[in-house]
């Protein structure tokens, strides 16, 4: 009995999913490129900041342990 109810729900699920996918506004090539460049640039900046902090902390720990 439950099998027949599940079979009736599946087509409406996929129809609903198809309708939702039609509502998606995909970014154009230029917007995708700008966002990708922004992600890479921010990643590089954060990486440099982490490297600088790592160097400072390493220097501080070496200084403290050498006392």
GIWO-V71469 format. One record per residue. N is the residue number from 1. PSI is psi as a letter, one per 40 degrees, with the letter a starting at -180 (* if undefined). NEAR is the number of other C-alpha atoms within 8 Angstrom. Layout:
BEGIN
N;PSI;NEAR
N;PSI;NEAR
END
This chain:
BEGIN
1;d;4
2;d;5
3;d;6
4;d;7
5;d;8
6;d;8
7;d;8
8;d;8
9;d;8
10;d;8
11;d;8
12;d;8
13;d;8
14;d;8
15;d;8
16;d;8
17;d;8
18;d;8
19;d;8
20;d;8
21;d;7
22;d;6
23;e;6
24;h;6
25;h;4
26;i;4
27;i;6
28;i;6
29;d;6
30;d;6
31;d;8
32;d;9
33;d;8
34;d;8
35;d;8
36;d;8
37;d;8
38;d;8
39;d;8
40;d;8
41;d;8
42;d;8
43;d;8
44;d;8
45;d;8
46;d;8
47;d;8
48;d;8
49;d;8
50;d;8
51;d;8
52;d;8
53;d;8
54;d;8
55;d;8
56;d;8
57;d;8
58;d;8
59;d;8
60;d;8
61;d;8
62;d;8
63;d;8
64;d;7
65;e;6
66;e;5
67;*;4
END
